[in-house]
Amino acid sequence: DDVLEDDAATVVAEAVCGDNVSMTAAFTGRANLVAEAAGVVVLDRDRLDRLNLVDESVTVGTLPPYGVVAPKQMVATIKIIPFAVPRATVDACAAIGREAGALLRVAPFRPKRVALVQTVLPGMKDRIFDKTAEITRARIEALGGDMVADLRCAHDEGEVAERLAEARTAGAEIFLIAGASAIVDRRDIVPSGIERAGGRVVHFGMPVDPGNLILMGEWDGAPVVGLPGCARSPKLNGFDWVLERLFAAL
């Protein structure tokens, strides 16, 4: 009842391989899964742990959940440790992989039109807003998107609502708002502006540092994000992870 290592790796790899992922031919007991599109890795972590605990002879190693991948990048490797394993072990691992659809997939990035609204307080220098726009545009274009509007207004809820309406006219599908000062609660200027425009606040705050003071909103089915202060920096922060998932429709 033994299954040779390459055959076992192939069966398990086929069972865990999902959308936008392809499998390489097994060799020396190893089969790799590679991305077919740029996007975000989505996997069922609980099922992955259960699969890896079936028997020490079968291992599935993956990139971290929600990691960003490029086409042809390896997202997982299936390695059979000995030269052969019992068929019952292979079948048990494959069954877990197929339980509720594929265990691992890539959610591809979709082109999105994005608008940036920045609020201004007296005394703030233009270069701050120019730099924020430049950094935000780079983030958007790296994900295959297009920044269709770069708008500025006073730090006032009425003006925020007006700029959101203007951004919609420009064809935006995602709305980003960088406040002149950090959002401190749900009744602050940025969330109040979203509500005045007809949107709603979905969630305020995030367990990621930097990026705690991010605000997620929704306006007629489109996401509205109140940016944390760290979004003005090109360094990796929590806003990057949110933007990546929005572009992957997660």
C-alpha positions in Angstrom: 0.0 0.0 0.0 3.0 2.3 -0.2 2.9 5.3 -2.6 6.2 6.5 -4.0 7.3 10.0 -3.0 6.7 11.8 -6.4 3.2 10.2 -6.8 2.3 11.1 -3.2 3.5 14.7 -3.6 1.4 15.0 -6.8 -1.8 13.8 -5.2 -1.4 16.2 -2.2 -0.4 19.1 -4.5 -3.4 18.6 -6.7 -5.7 18.6 -3.6 -4.5 21.9 -2.2 -4.0 23.8 -5.5 -6.7 26.4 -6.1 -7.5 29.3 -8.4 -4.6 31.2 -10.1 -2.1 28.6 -8.9 -0.4 25.9 -10.9 1.7 22.9 -10.0 5.1 21.9 -11.1 6.0 18.2 -11.8 7.1 16.4 -8.7 10.8 15.6 -8.4 12.6 14.0 -5.5 9.4 13.9 -3.5 8.7 17.6 -4.0 6.0 19.5 -5.9 5.8 23.2 -5.9 2.8 25.5 -6.4 3.4 28.8 -8.2 1.2 31.9 -8.7 -0.3 32.4 -12.1 -1.2 36.1 -11.4 -0.1 39.0 -9.3 -2.2 39.0 -6.1 -2.6 38.0 -2.5 -2.2 34.5 -1.1 -5.4 33.2 0.5 -5.3 29.9 2.5 -7.2 28.1 5.1 -4.7 28.0 8.0 -6.7 25.6 10.2 -7.0 23.0 7.4 -3.3 23.5 6.6 -2.4 22.7 10.2 -4.6 19.7 10.2 -3.1 18.4 7.0 0.5 18.8 8.3 -0.5 17.0 11.5 -1.8 13.9 9.7 1.7 12.3 9.6 5.2 13.6 9.7 5.9 12.1 6.3 3.8 14.7 4.4 4.5 18.4 4.7 3.0 21.5 3.0 4.9 24.7 3.5 3.4 28.0 2.3 4.0 31.7 2.2 2.2 33.7 5.0 -1.5 34.3 4.5 -2.3 37.5 2.5 1.3 37.7 1.3 1.7 39.5 -2.1 3.0 37.4 -5.0 4.0 38.0 -8.5 3.4 35.7 -11.5 5.5 32.5 -11.4 6.5 33.1 -7.8 6.4 30.0 -5.6 3.5 30.1 -3.0 3.8 26.6 -1.5 5.9 23.5 -1.6 4.7 19.9 -0.9 7.5 17.6 0.3 7.3 14.0 1.1 9.9 13.2 3.7 10.6 9.5 3.2 10.8 7.7 -0.1 7.3 6.4 0.1 4.2 6.7 2.4 1.1 4.6 3.1 -1.8 5.2 0.7 -4.0 5.9 3.7 -1.8 8.8 4.7 -1.9 10.3 1.2 -5.7 9.9 1.0 -6.2 11.5 4.4 -4.1 14.5 3.5 -5.8 14.8 0.1 -9.2 14.7 1.7 -8.4 17.6 4.0 -7.1 19.6 1.0 -10.4 19.0 -0.9 -12.8 19.5 2.0 -14.3 22.8 1.2 -12.7 23.8 -2.1 -9.0 24.2 -2.6 -7.0 24.9 0.5 -4.8 27.6 -1.2 -5.4 30.1 -3.9 -4.3 33.5 -5.2 -6.8 36.4 -5.2 -5.6 38.4 -8.2 -5.2 42.2 -8.2 -7.8 43.9 -10.3 -7.3 47.4 -11.9 -8.9 50.0 -9.7 -9.5 53.7 -10.1 -8.6 55.5 -6.8 -9.1 59.0 -5.6 -7.1 60.8 -2.9 -8.6 63.6 -0.8 -6.3 65.5 1.5 -7.5 68.0 4.1 -5.5 71.1 4.8 -5.0 73.2 8.0 -3.5 76.7 8.0 0.3 76.8 8.0 0.8 73.4 6.4 3.2 73.4 3.5 2.3 72.2 0.0 5.2 69.9 -0.1 3.6 67.7 2.6 0.6 67.1 0.3 2.6 66.8 -2.8 4.8 64.1 -1.2 1.7 62.2 0.1 0.2 62.2 -3.4 3.4 61.0 -4.9 3.7 58.1 -2.4 0.1 57.2 -2.7 0.2 57.2 -6.5 3.2 54.8 -6.3 1.4 52.4 -4.0 -1.7 52.4 -6.3 0.3 51.9 -9.5 2.3 49.1 -8.0 -1.0 47.2 -7.6 -2.0 47.9 -11.2 -4.4 50.8 -10.3 -4.8 54.4 -11.5 -5.1 57.5 -9.2 -7.8 59.4 -11.1 -8.1 62.3 -8.6 -5.8 64.2 -6.2 -8.0 66.6 -4.4 -7.4 69.0 -1.5 -9.8 70.9 0.8 -10.1 72.6 4.2 -10.2 70.3 7.2 -14.0 70.6 7.3 -16.6 67.8 7.0 -18.7 69.7 4.4 -15.7 70.1 2.2 -14.7 66.5 2.6 -18.2 65.5 1.5 -18.0 67.8 -1.6 -14.6 66.4 -2.6 -15.9 62.8 -2.3 -18.7 63.7 -4.7 -16.1 65.3 -7.1 -14.0 62.1 -6.9 -17.0 60.0 -7.8 -17.6 62.1 -10.8 -13.9 61.4 -11.8 -14.8 57.7 -11.8 -13.2 56.6 -8.5 -13.9 53.1 -7.2 -11.9 53.5 -4.0 -11.8 56.7 -2.0 -8.8 57.5 0.3 -8.9 60.5 2.7 -5.7 61.8 4.3 -6.7 64.1 7.2 -4.6 67.1 8.1 -4.7 65.7 11.6 -5.1 62.1 12.8 -8.6 60.8 13.2 -9.3 60.6 17.0 -12.8 59.1 17.1 -15.9 58.3 15.0 -17.2 61.9 15.2 -14.0 63.5 13.9 -13.9 65.5 10.6 -13.1 62.7 8.2 -15.7 60.2 9.4 -18.3 63.0 9.7 -17.5 64.0 6.1 -18.0 60.4 4.9 -21.4 60.4 6.6 -22.4 63.8 5.3 -21.7 62.5 1.7 -24.1 59.6 2.4 -21.6 57.0 3.5 -21.1 55.2 6.7 -18.2 54.2 9.1 -17.7 50.5 9.1 -14.7 50.2 11.5 -12.3 52.5 13.3 -8.9 51.3 14.5 -6.7 48.3 13.5 -4.5 46.0 15.5 -1.4 46.8 13.4 1.4 49.2 14.3 2.0 51.5 12.5 -1.5 52.0 11.2 -3.7 51.9 14.3 -5.7 55.0 13.4 -7.1 53.7 10.1 -10.8 54.1 9.4 -12.8 51.9 7.1 -16.0 53.3 5.6 -18.4 52.5 2.8 -20.2 54.7 0.3 -22.8 53.2 -2.0 -20.9 49.9 -2.1 -17.4 51.5 -2.6 -14.7 51.4 0.1 -13.7 54.7 1.8 -10.5 54.7 3.8 -9.5 57.3 6.3 -5.7 57.0 6.2 -3.5 56.7 9.3 -0.6 59.2 9.5 1.9 56.5 8.5 0.3 56.3 5.0 2.3 59.5 4.2 5.5 57.4 4.5 6.7 55.0 1.8 7.7 52.4 4.4 5.5 49.3 4.8 2.7 49.9 7.2 -0.9 48.6 7.9 -2.4 50.7 5.2 -0.4 48.7 2.6 -2.1 45.5 3.7 -5.6 47.1 3.6 -4.9 48.5 0.1 -3.6 45.2 -1.2 -6.7 43.3 0.0 -9.0 45.9 -1.5 -7.3 45.5 -4.9 -7.7 41.8 -4.6 -11.5 42.2 -3.8 -11.0 40.6 -0.3 
